[in-house]
């Protein structure tokens, strides 16, 4: 990831948002959301090689790649939820941001439930209870 590009986008956005909030405050929230999407896009383009490497590591180890998929999906939910919460907070909607955070946590929990079930099955088979 080109951290200089990300930081540059962040600093330029902060300067533009400062001016927008003084002269055209109605444009500040959409501009903030757009900047967040740009930064997220830069970050995601850098993560793609990491995802490939993670899948290769799982396949080399003979592990099910479903674990990596759940991990990456959960990470994506976290990033998107954080971005949405930040946009809501920028708009002054702290209550909505709190509800979004809770929704993101529930989504990650629901997404990871099959892994918990698999883990429980492994523990039960190791203990020999059934």
MMTF fields as JSON, N, C-alpha, C and O atoms, coordinates in Angstrom:
{
  "mmtfVersion": "1.0.0",
  "mmtfProducer": "UNKNOWN",
  "numBonds": 519,
  "numAtoms": 520,
  "numGroups": 130,
  "numChains": 1,
  "numModels": 1,
  "chainsPerModel": [1],
  "groupsPerChain": [130],
  "chainIdList": ["A"],
  "bondAtomList": [4, 2, 8, 6, 12, 10, 16, 14, 20, 18, 24, 22, 28, 26, 32, 30, 36, 34, 40, 38, 44, 42, 48, 46, 52, 50, 56, 54, 60, 58, 64, 62, 68, 66, 72, 70, 76, 74, 80, 78, 84, 82, 88, 86, 92, 90, 96, 94, 100, 98, 104, 102, 108, 106, 112, 110, 116, 114, 120, 118, 124, 122, 128, 126, 132, 130, 136, 134, 140, 138, 144, 142, 148, 146, 152, 150, 156, 154, 160, 158, 164, 162, 168, 166, 172, 170, 176, 174, 180, 178, 184, 182, 188, 186, 192, 190, 196, 194, 200, 198, 204, 202, 208, 206, 212, 210, 216, 214, 220, 218, 224, 222, 228, 226, 232, 230, 236, 234, 240, 238, 244, 242, 248, 246, 252, 250, 256, 254, 260, 258, 264, 262, 268, 266, 272, 270, 276, 274, 280, 278, 284, 282, 288, 286, 292, 290, 296, 294, 300, 298, 304, 302, 308, 306, 312, 310, 316, 314, 320, 318, 324, 322, 328, 326, 332, 330, 336, 334, 340, 338, 344, 342, 348, 346, 352, 350, 356, 354, 360, 358, 364, 362, 368, 366, 372, 370, 376, 374, 380, 378, 384, 382, 388, 386, 392, 390, 396, 394, 400, 398, 404, 402, 408, 406, 412, 410, 416, 414, 420, 418, 424, 422, 428, 426, 432, 430, 436, 434, 440, 438, 444, 442, 448, 446, 452, 450, 456, 454, 460, 458, 464, 462, 468, 466, 472, 470, 476, 474, 480, 478, 484, 482, 488, 486, 492, 490, 496, 494, 500, 498, 504, 502, 508, 506, 512, 510, 516, 514],
  "bondOrderList": [1, 1, 1, 1, 1, 1, 1, 1, 1, 1, 1, 1, 1, 1, 1, 1, 1, 1, 1, 1, 1, 1, 1, 1, 1, 1, 1, 1, 1, 1, 1, 1, 1, 1, 1, 1, 1, 1, 1, 1, 1, 1, 1, 1, 1, 1, 1, 1, 1, 1, 1, 1, 1, 1, 1, 1, 1, 1, 1, 1, 1, 1, 1, 1, 1, 1, 1, 1, 1, 1, 1, 1, 1, 1, 1, 1, 1, 1, 1, 1, 1, 1, 1, 1, 1, 1, 1, 1, 1, 1, 1, 1, 1, 1, 1, 1, 1, 1, 1, 1, 1, 1, 1, 1, 1, 1, 1, 1, 1, 1, 1, 1, 1, 1, 1, 1, 1, 1, 1, 1, 1, 1, 1, 1, 1, 1, 1, 1, 1],
  "groupList": [{"groupName": "UNK", "atomNameList": ["N", "CA", "C", "O"], "elementList": ["N", "C", "C", "O"], "formalChargeList": [0, 0, 0, 0], "bondAtomList": [1, 0, 2, 1, 3, 2], "bondOrderList": [1, 1, 2], "singleLetterCode": "X", "chemCompType": "L-PEPTIDE LINKING"}],
  "groupTypeList": [0, 0, 0, 0, 0, 0, 0, 0, 0, 0, 0, 0, 0, 0, 0, 0, 0, 0, 0, 0, 0, 0, 0, 0, 0, 0, 0, 0, 0, 0, 0, 0, 0, 0, 0, 0, 0, 0, 0, 0, 0, 0, 0, 0, 0, 0, 0, 0, 0, 0, 0, 0, 0, 0, 0, 0, 0, 0, 0, 0, 0, 0, 0, 0, 0, 0, 0, 0, 0, 0, 0, 0, 0, 0, 0, 0, 0, 0, 0, 0, 0, 0, 0, 0, 0, 0, 0, 0, 0, 0, 0, 0, 0, 0, 0, 0, 0, 0, 0, 0, 0, 0, 0, 0, 0, 0, 0, 0, 0, 0, 0, 0, 0, 0, 0, 0, 0, 0, 0, 0, 0, 0, 0, 0, 0, 0, 0, 0, 0, 0],
  "groupIdList": [1, 2, 3, 4, 5, 6, 7, 8, 9, 10, 11, 12, 13, 14, 15, 16, 17, 18, 19, 20, 21, 22, 23, 24, 25, 26, 27, 28, 29, 30, 31, 32, 33, 34, 35, 36, 37, 38, 39, 40, 41, 42, 43, 44, 45, 46, 47, 48, 49, 50, 51, 52, 53, 54, 55, 56, 57, 58, 59, 60, 61, 62, 63, 64, 65, 66, 67, 68, 69, 70, 71, 72, 73, 74, 75, 76, 77, 78, 79, 80, 81, 82, 83, 84, 85, 86, 87, 88, 89, 90, 91, 92, 93, 94, 95, 96, 97, 98, 99, 100, 101, 102, 103, 104, 105, 106, 107, 108, 109, 110, 111, 112, 113, 114, 115, 116, 117, 118, 119, 120, 121, 122, 123, 124, 125, 126, 127, 128, 129, 130],
  "secStructList": [7, 7, 2, 2, 2, 2, 2, 2, 2, 2, 2, 2, 2, 2, 2, 2, 2, 2, 2, 2, 2, 2, 2, 7, 4, 4, 4, 2, 2, 2, 2, 2, 2, 2, 2, 2, 2, 2, 2, 2, 2, 2, 2, 2, 2, 2, 2, 2, 2, 2, 2, 2, 2, 2, 2, 2, 2, 2, 2, 2, 6, 6, 7, 7, 6, 2, 2, 2, 2, 2, 2, 2, 2, 2, 2, 2, 2, 2, 2, 2, 2, 2, 2, 2, 2, 2, 2, 2, 2, 2, 6, 6, 7, 2, 2, 2, 2, 2, 2, 2, 2, 2, 2, 2, 2, 2, 2, 2, 2, 2, 2, 2, 2, 2, 2, 2, 2, 2, 2, 2, 2, 2, 2, 2, 2, 2, 2, 6, 7, 7],
  "xCoordList": [0.853, 0.0, 0.892, 1.871, 0.549, 1.296, 0.76, -0.201, 1.383, 0.918, 0.996, 0.211, 1.932, 2.041, 0.796, 0.297, 0.292, -0.922, -2.117, -2.928, -2.217, -3.335, -3.265, -4.272, -2.095, -1.94, -2.203, -2.817, -1.741, -1.991, -3.471, -3.96, -4.189, -5.64, -6.287, -7.188, -5.83, -6.403, -6.172, -7.098, -4.962, -4.644, -5.37, -5.928, -5.365, -6.07, -7.567, -8.212, -8.109, -9.526, -9.833, -10.836, -8.975, -9.195, -9.212, -10.038, -8.308, -8.261, -9.526, -10.119, -9.927, -11.131, -12.367, -13.236, -12.44, -13.601, -13.663, -14.751, -12.513, -12.497, -13.092, -13.876, -12.714, -13.268, -14.751, -15.547, -15.117, -16.516, -17.413, -18.519, -16.95, -17.777, -17.997, -18.982, -17.09, -17.259, -18.202, -19.029, -18.076, -18.801, -19.998, -21.027, -19.883, -20.965, -21.072, -20.684, -21.586, -21.593, -22.409, -22.169, -23.359, -24.174, -23.376, -23.8, -22.227, -21.399, -20.319, -19.638, -20.165, -19.077, -19.266, -18.312, -20.476, -20.706, -20.521, -19.829, -21.114, -20.85, -19.369, -18.863, -18.686, -17.265, -16.464, -15.521, -16.833, -16.163, -16.389, -15.465, -17.617, -17.922, -17.141, -16.619, -17.061, -16.321, -14.832, -14.204, -14.283, -12.871, -12.646, -11.641, -13.576, -13.466, -13.487, -12.749, -14.324, -14.401, -13.108, -12.631, -12.541, -11.271, -10.163, -9.397, -10.074, -9.043, -9.249, -8.287, -10.496, -10.799, -10.426, -9.924, -10.663, -10.298, -8.794, -8.323, -8.04, -6.58, -6.114, -5.241, -6.702, -6.323, -6.688, -5.888, -7.883, -8.322, -7.465, -7.208, -7.026, -6.173, -4.838, -4.209, -4.412, -3.174, -3.365, -2.412, -4.588, -4.86, -5.024, -4.845, -5.351, -5.605, -4.441, -4.682, -3.184, -2.083, -1.999, -1.647, -2.316, -2.312, -3.37, -3.132, -4.522, -5.599, -5.158, -5.39, -4.533, -4.033, -3.004, -3.036, -2.105, -1.075, -1.698, -1.258, -2.703, -3.386, -4.075, -4.019, -4.719, -5.36, -4.328, -4.563, -3.18, -2.105, -1.581, -1.304, -1.447, -0.967, -1.945, -1.532, -3.228, -4.228, -4.22, -4.319, -4.102, -4.105, -2.828, -2.879, -1.681, -0.426, -0.487, 0.041, -1.131, -1.251, -2.331, -2.487, -3.078, -4.129, -5.371, -6.189, -5.507, -6.664, -7.762, -7.507, -8.961, -10.117, -10.034, -9.832, -10.186, -10.1, -11.333, -11.364, -12.353, -13.536, -13.183, -13.792, -12.194, -11.77, -11.22, -11.533, -10.411, -9.848, -10.944, -10.91, -11.911, -13.002, -13.811, -14.159, -14.104, -14.867, -14.065, -14.607, -12.776, -11.925, -11.915, -12.064, -11.742, -11.676, -13.02, -13.078, -14.106, -15.434, -15.702, -16.238, -15.333, -15.529, -14.709, -15.18, -13.495, -12.657, -13.286, -13.262, -13.844, -14.53, -15.739, -15.966, -16.513, -17.663, -17.207, -17.842, -16.111, -15.582, -15.171, -15.497, -14.465, -14.037, -15.226, -15.28, -16.171, -17.328, -18.177, -18.656, -18.358, -19.135, -18.457, -19.123, -17.14, -16.415, -16.543, -16.736, -16.438, -16.586, -17.975, -18.105, -19.007, -20.372, -20.582, -21.24, -20.024, -20.142, -19.455, -19.979, -18.298, -17.577, -18.343, -18.375, -18.956, -19.761, -20.952, -21.285, -21.59, -22.718, -22.275, -22.974, -21.133, -20.627, -20.273, -20.502, -19.712, -19.423, -20.702, -20.7, -21.786, -23.077, -23.767, -24.85, -23.153, -23.735, -24.756, -25.503, -24.796, -25.768, -25.091, -24.855, -24.782, -24.1, -24.979, -24.478, -26.274, -27.18, -27.215, -27.196, -27.267, -27.272, -25.944, -25.917, -24.843, -23.522, -23.445, -22.878, -24.01, -24.013, -24.801, -24.389, -25.922, -26.737, -26.004, -26.088, -25.286, -24.499, -23.38, -23.106, -22.737, -21.687, -22.249, -21.639, -23.4, -24.033, -24.395, -24.211, -24.901, -25.257, -24.03, -24.097, -22.922, -21.684, -21.214, -20.764, -21.313, -20.904, -21.791, -21.305, -23.088, -24.008, -23.72, -23.764, -23.425, -23.118, -21.88, -21.857, -20.852, -19.629, -19.924, -19.425, -20.727, -21.094, -21.855, -21.554, -22.832, -23.596, -22.715, -22.884, -21.779, -20.884, -19.943, -19.594, -19.54, -18.578, -19.23, -18.524, -20.545, -21.229, -20.881, -20.661, -20.818, -20.427, -19.037, -18.796, -18.13, -16.798, -16.878, -16.194, -17.704, -17.883, -18.469, -18.086, -19.403, -20.004, -18.948, -18.898, -18.106, -17.021, -16.05, -15.612, -15.722, -14.821, -15.42, -14.719, -16.702, -17.373, -17.374, -17.167, -17.606, -17.565, -16.178, -16.062, -15.133, -13.767, -13.509, -12.943, -13.918, -13.702, -14.461, -13.925, -15.701, -16.498, -15.853, -15.825, -15.329, -14.698, -13.398, -13.06, -12.664, -11.432, -11.71, -10.97, -12.765, -13.122, -13.762, -13.654, -14.424, -15.074, -16.466, -16.977, -17.082, -18.439, -19.429, -19.279, -20.427, -21.558, -22.423, -23.43],
  "yCoordList": [-1.174, 0.0, 1.228, 1.305, 2.158, 3.409, 4.336, 5.074, 4.288, 5.05, 6.545, 7.316, 6.956, 8.381, 8.846, 9.943, 8.022, 8.386, 8.463, 9.384, 7.498, 7.483, 8.718, 9.394, 9.003, 10.176, 11.465, 12.394, 11.521, 12.696, 12.917, 14.039, 11.859, 11.975, 12.432, 13.27, 11.883, 12.254, 13.714, 14.395, 14.203, 15.594, 16.562, 17.56, 16.274, 17.139, 17.145, 18.192, 15.985, 15.905, 16.72, 17.433, 16.616, 17.383, 18.884, 19.613, 19.343, 20.764, 21.178, 22.219, 20.355, 20.669, 20.654, 21.517, 19.678, 19.599, 20.786, 21.247, 21.283, 22.465, 23.663, 24.419, 23.828, 24.928, 24.717, 25.651, 23.491, 23.212, 23.458, 23.978, 23.094, 23.275, 24.763, 25.126, 25.616, 27.056, 27.685, 28.525, 27.275, 27.957, 27.168, 27.762, 25.876, 25.021, 23.768, 22.689, 23.877, 22.725, 21.537, 20.405, 21.774, 20.673, 19.726, 18.594, 20.179, 19.329, 18.565, 17.708, 18.867, 18.28, 16.778, 16.012, 16.354, 14.931, 14.084, 13.067, 14.466, 13.664, 13.654, 12.638, 14.776, 14.819, 13.923, 13.26, 13.902, 13.02, 11.556, 10.745, 11.223, 9.843, 9.45, 8.338, 10.356, 10.071, 9.859, 8.965, 10.666, 10.503, 9.174, 8.503, 8.8, 7.504, 6.357, 5.384, 6.459, 5.418, 5.361, 4.274, 6.512, 6.539, 5.895, 5.084, 6.252, 5.673, 4.176, 3.409, 3.754, 2.326, 1.594, 0.472, 2.213, 1.598, 1.422, 0.38, 2.438, 2.338, 1.195, 0.412, 1.112, 0.072, -1.312, -2.244, -1.448, -2.748, -3.234, -4.431, -2.324, -2.738, -3.283, -4.101, -2.833, -3.338, -4.646, -5.401, -4.919, -6.122, -7.357, -8.477, -7.187, -8.326, -9.314, -10.516, -8.866, -9.844, -10.573, -11.752, -9.887, -10.512, -11.607, -12.657, -11.365, -12.366, -13.612, -14.736, -13.408, -14.548, -15.355, -16.585, -14.647, -15.314, -16.086, -17.189, -15.516, -16.186, -17.459, -18.486, -17.397, -18.595, -19.666, -20.852, -19.249, -20.202, -20.85, -22.049, -20.056, -20.603, -21.637, -22.683, -21.344, -22.291, -23.57, -24.663, -23.444, -24.644, -25.453, -26.682, -24.794, -25.489, -26.246, -27.352, -25.647, -26.285, -27.36, -28.077, -27.477, -28.481, -28.104, -28.962, -26.831, -26.369, -25.924, -25.583, -25.933, -25.505, -24.0, -23.233, -23.578, -22.148, -21.389, -20.16, -22.102, -21.412, -20.548, -19.502, -20.991, -20.2, -18.849, -17.817, -18.862, -17.615, -16.736, -15.516, -17.341, -16.565, -15.864, -14.691, -16.584, -15.974, -14.843, -13.779, -15.076, -14.047, -12.788, -11.679, -12.955, -11.806, -11.115, -9.888, -11.888, -11.274, -10.469, -9.363, -11.017, -10.307, -9.022, -7.989, -9.086, -7.901, -6.848, -5.657, -7.286, -6.369, -5.726, -4.526, -6.514, -5.963, -4.912, -3.868, -5.187, -4.226, -2.919, -1.84, -3.005, -1.792, -0.983, 0.231, -1.648, -0.946, -0.338, 0.79, -1.088, -0.573, 0.641, 1.625, 0.582, 1.717, 2.947, 4.056, 2.758, 3.869, 4.485, 5.708, 3.658, 4.158, 4.884, 5.924, 4.337, 4.982, 6.343, 7.304, 6.421, 7.692, 8.743, 9.914, 8.323, 9.257, 9.743, 10.928, 8.829, 9.227, 10.194, 11.164, 9.934, 10.836, 12.208, 13.234, 12.222, 13.501, 14.29, 15.52, 13.58, 14.234, 14.587, 15.172, 14.239, 14.546, 13.53, 13.8, 12.381, 11.337, 10.241, 9.143, 10.541, 9.574, 8.374, 7.256, 8.59, 7.476, 6.474, 5.265, 6.971, 6.073, 5.334, 4.142, 6.029, 5.391, 4.259, 3.205, 4.47, 3.409, 2.199, 1.062, 2.436, 1.313, 0.572, -0.653, 1.313, 0.678, -0.177, -1.27, 0.317, -0.474, -1.777, -2.834, -1.707, -2.913, -3.862, -5.073, -3.324, -4.163, -4.844, -6.011, -4.14, -4.739, -5.87, -6.905, -5.683, -6.732, -7.968, -9.099, -7.74, -8.869, -9.583, -10.812, -8.815, -9.421, -10.301, -11.395, -9.835, -10.632, -11.887, -12.967, -11.747, -12.902, -13.936, -15.128, -13.494, -14.42, -15.08, -16.255, -14.31, -14.833, -15.895, -16.855, -15.714, -16.638, -17.814, -18.701, -17.845, -18.927, -20.312, -21.217, -20.53, -21.864, -22.289, -23.476, -21.341, -21.684, -22.132, -23.074, -21.464, -21.882, -23.284, -24.084, -23.576, -24.911, -25.959, -27.019, -25.672, -26.593, -26.789, -27.908, -25.71, -25.794, -26.658, -27.462, -26.491, -27.302, -28.775, -29.644, -29.059, -30.449, -31.061, -32.221, -30.289, -30.782, -31.059, -32.095, -30.145, -30.328, -31.554, -32.333, -31.736, -32.882, -34.172, -35.155, -34.184, -35.412, -35.713, -36.88, -34.677, -34.899, -35.394, -36.22, -34.892, -35.329, -36.708, -37.477, -37.006, -38.301, -38.348, -39.421, -37.193, -37.112, -37.117, -36.353, -37.964, -38.004, -39.143, -39.357],
  "zCoordList": [0.0, 0.0, 0.0, 0.743, -0.819, -0.876, 0.205, -0.013, 1.353, 2.507, 2.246, 2.799, 1.413, 1.086, 0.333, 0.582, -0.583, -1.315, -0.375, -0.461, 0.512, 1.458, 2.364, 2.578, 2.884, 3.75, 2.98, 3.506, 1.743, 0.91, 0.691, 0.824, 0.355, 0.176, 1.479, 1.468, 2.594, 3.885, 4.234, 4.675, 4.046, 4.392, 3.46, 3.916, 2.158, 1.207, 1.523, 1.473, 1.844, 2.184, 3.434, 3.485, 4.437, 5.664, 5.377, 5.927, 4.524, 4.174, 3.416, 3.701, 2.454, 1.682, 2.577, 2.457, 3.47, 4.363, 5.31, 5.654, 5.734, 6.597, 5.877, 6.45, 4.616, 3.825, 3.539, 3.636, 3.187, 2.898, 4.107, 3.962, 5.28, 6.483, 6.782, 7.426, 6.321, 6.538, 5.522, 5.874, 4.248, 3.187, 2.646, 2.324, 2.544, 2.026, 2.886, 2.437, 4.104, 5.004, 4.492, 4.91, 3.602, 3.082, 2.184, 1.949, 1.682, 0.835, 1.618, 1.055, 2.882, 3.662, 3.876, 3.743, 4.203, 4.469, 3.203, 3.259, 2.061, 0.856, 0.449, -0.027, 0.635, 0.303, 1.235, 0.805, 2.496, 3.452, 3.101, 3.167, 2.728, 2.331, 1.084, 0.998, 0.123, -1.109, -0.807, -1.374, 0.066, 0.431, 1.136, 0.904, 1.989, 2.661, 1.68, 1.842, 0.664, -0.358, -1.164, -1.491, -1.486, -2.227, -1.411, -1.931, -0.132, 0.725, 0.875, 0.834, 1.049, 1.155, -0.133, -0.079, -1.281, -2.562, -2.693, -3.149, -2.294, -2.345, -1.449, -1.825, -0.27, 0.674, 0.134, 0.226, -0.423, -0.924, -2.088, -2.21, -2.934, -4.049, -3.552, -4.223, -2.389, -1.815, -1.073, -0.885, -0.652, 0.13, -0.763, -0.285, -2.014, -2.909, -2.936, -2.828, -3.074, -3.028, -1.68, -1.63, -0.618, 0.703, 0.79, 1.387, 0.204, 0.203, -0.563, -0.119, -1.69, -2.471, -1.671, -1.656, -1.016, -0.215, 0.944, 1.267, 1.557, 2.665, 2.187, 2.863, 1.032, 0.479, 0.147, 0.38, -0.4, -0.698, 0.572, 0.596, 1.627, 2.896, 3.452, 3.953, 3.362, 3.851, 3.031, 3.587, 1.709, 0.877, 1.08, 1.062, 1.273, 1.539, 2.857, 2.973, 3.844, 5.156, 5.163, 6.152, 4.067, 3.991, 4.782, 5.115, 5.079, 5.846, 4.899, 3.744, 5.393, 4.627, 4.389, 5.33, 3.148, 2.842, 3.3, 3.228, 3.771, 4.294, 5.495, 5.717, 6.272, 7.423, 6.978, 7.571, 5.945, 5.437, 4.847, 5.006, 4.172, 3.59, 4.674, 4.541, 5.734, 6.826, 7.455, 7.752, 7.656, 8.232, 7.368, 7.882, 6.076, 5.181, 5.044, 4.96, 5.019, 4.96, 6.226, 6.162, 7.361, 8.623, 8.648, 9.123, 8.143, 8.074, 7.159, 7.469, 6.042, 5.13, 5.786, 5.631, 6.516, 7.238, 8.235, 8.379, 8.919, 9.893, 9.219, 9.715, 8.103, 7.399, 6.908, 7.104, 6.275, 5.721, 6.838, 6.719, 7.913, 9.036, 9.653, 9.979, 9.816, 10.381, 9.498, 9.998, 8.185, 7.258, 7.378, 7.438, 7.414, 7.533, 8.86, 8.906, 9.933, 11.248, 11.262, 11.826, 10.65, 10.609, 9.815, 10.194, 8.717, 7.926, 8.749, 8.728, 9.469, 10.32, 11.42, 11.715, 12.014, 13.061, 12.483, 13.124, 11.265, 10.613, 10.372, 10.412, 10.122, 9.892, 11.205, 11.193, 12.344, 13.634, 14.114, 15.054, 13.49, 13.842, 14.65, 14.146, 15.894, 16.749, 17.077, 17.198, 17.223, 17.541, 16.393, 16.621, 15.171, 14.008, 13.925, 13.618, 14.194, 14.166, 15.181, 14.896, 16.359, 17.376, 16.913, 17.139, 16.272, 15.758, 14.648, 14.554, 13.807, 12.749, 13.334, 12.839, 14.381, 15.03, 15.566, 15.404, 16.201, 16.729, 15.591, 15.71, 14.504, 13.348, 12.767, 12.382, 12.698, 12.197, 13.085, 12.592, 14.392, 15.326, 15.182, 15.202, 15.038, 14.859, 13.541, 13.478, 12.484, 11.187, 11.272, 10.708, 11.972, 12.131, 12.946, 12.631, 13.983, 14.8, 13.975, 14.048, 13.193, 12.354, 11.298, 10.975, 10.77, 9.748, 10.311, 9.624, 11.557, 12.143, 12.857, 13.338, 12.938, 13.645, 13.109, 13.914, 11.783, 11.299, 11.774, 11.997, 11.929, 12.444, 13.901, 14.303, 14.683, 16.071, 16.144, 16.998, 15.239, 15.204, 14.853, 15.477, 13.86, 13.496, 14.655, 14.924, 15.329, 16.473, 17.583, 18.198, 17.831, 18.846, 18.454, 19.301, 17.173, 16.698, 16.9, 17.294, 16.633, 16.823, 18.297, 18.647, 19.15, 20.593, 21.085, 21.873, 20.632, 21.05, 20.579, 21.319, 19.345, 18.841, 19.585, 19.785, 19.996, 20.752, 22.167, 22.701, 22.757, 24.114, 24.09, 25.045, 22.989, 22.861, 23.435, 23.753, 23.57, 24.112, 22.961, 22.008, 23.042, 22.096, 22.407, 21.731]
}
